[in-house]
């Protein structure tokens, strides 16, 4: 299924990202920009990484700053990417390039030119790793991101052609297009990236939805789905070997040519990656061991390091500053990211871990278990799917098991799941729109609300009436334009969680590179790992009674992981550090989200409910942590766009060739 991309009508904004990225009015043709931000110095090699290109009948009149041409492809460039992470085959009318961590060797890329000629675009997404693909076959140019939005694709059409990029901000900077308040409202209220389809966080810039590719032809720019809405289900035992192979290849792809390797050694997911990396050589393993957490991550890490000779283990003690929201009094210390980033809130903790690695050994790649929960398990919302499919006996049995874990009645579990079983995605968006037009709700924990396809977070109740109505209208339009509905609620939720986690991990990657020139590897976000895991039905991945059974089945009896790791049934959490940060940095948060906040000025938050929530947090009472996290991240992003000292990401020249 394909759809023409039509950018929003407002192409003349001069606020927002123009101040952020341009730092001045638009330059006249012939002018060149030379100044940079702290994180964009050519000498440091730590440019914010992105890729871009032009497709059009006429020549373009702009070029990205600090660009490197993509070999073999005209009018395509990278910024900040190392030469070894940009590889290509062919040239001219038949060409292929991959940017990022791609497991295909040069011979495989050359052989894939046959696939490009046949325009079998989806086949180009099945190598191990996480990467952007650019493929030209005659007059067709396909730009393909990944399934987890670590390489998201954006576009904006002009009269004579189309700019595409992995940075929405870069495209907005073409003429200083401002951020889109309604799109940011959707980000805050729903935290599901695909809710508004092609709409990005900037006006005039369109987003290629998850599982779609951008296809440029002489007839225009279109998005085409390359990933099925629902996977053909595979039983857990049958999927286990595929999961093991995909995860092993994902790790090995990052190890080729690396001089030093480090890894988190904490929960089951990161421990699995550390052990897989240790098959190939020494790994510096680190565990964040803050006494306030009161979990068993450290004890398991010590046992694992003792059982796996190639793991050298270091504990990272907690300090006063290793809490949520630390360092937010100086936003210049955070790297600029393309979207609001969750790791801006936990940067103090991440810097402590990465700093510990840097002190002991210069690591070139650091493995993290990000997204392991999203692909290896499933939230209890899958009960709604069981009810919809009339699998009542299984639904009741699972409801009893979930009820025991939560110390509630099975009937209450089923009552939460029932409403979502009676509606599809489009209907759920219409329901959310109706809620937004109503009076804001009194706060209650999200876990006590009914299961929903599009659950409104507490942030939705903090918005002005005008913004709530604008978001409601956008949801009505999205519901009317939805062409393909997922059959399973769990499948939709899984995809949205991965898209959100992938975008956040891209931000963590910028932080790690800026501070320590370290690459972050998150194999659970790789295409092939996602496909292998999510093909297993959610009621098998998330069945209560056994913790992450898919991982256990995949590595049982292989000797790759110690048996005590596979039998682990506990998981650490950061709630204590979240509340410590809320209390310790209450004054900073009050100022950040106070009357002078950018979110408040846009009607995206209002003061009374936010102040009440901050008071609850400071008193250690139950709090909408996720909503506060989103709001703070978005406020940081908006302020960064105003205060960065960058002059321009783009050179403006009179007329340039397409090369």
Buried (B, 14 or more C-beta within 10 A) or exposed (E): EEBEBEBBEEBEBBEBBBBBBBBEEBBEEEEEBEEBBBBBEEEEEBBBBBBBBBBBEEEBEBBBBBBBBBBBBBBBBBBBBEEEBBBBBBEEEBBBBBBBBBBBEEEEBBEBBEBBBEEBBBBBBEBBBBBBBBBBBEEBBBBBBBBBBBBBBBBBBBEEBBBBBBBBBBBBBBBBBBBBBBBBBBBBBBBBBBBBBBBBBBBBBBBBBBBBBBBBEEEBBBBBBBBEBBBEBBEBEEBBEBBBBBBBBBBBBBBEEBEBBBBBBBBBBBBBBBBBBBBBEBBBBBBBBBEBBEBEBBEBBBBBBEBBEBBBBBBBEBEEBBBBBBBBEEBEBBBBBBBBBBBBBBBBBBBBBBBBBBEEBBBBBBBBBBBBBBBBBBBBBBBBBBBBBEBEEBBBBBBBBBBEEEEBEBEBBBEBBBBBBEBBBBBBBBBBBEBBEEEBEEBEEBEEBEBBBBBBBBBBBBBBEEBBBBBBBBBBBBBEEBEEBBBBBBBBBBBBBBBBBBBBBBBBBBBBBBBBBBBBBBBBBBBBBBBBBBBBBBBBBBBBEEBBBBBBBBBBEEEBBBEEBBEBEEBBEBEBBBBBBBBBBBEBBBBBBBEEBBBBEBBBBBEEBBEEBBEBBBEEEEBBBBBBBBBBBBBBBBBBBEEBEBBBBBBBBEEBEEE
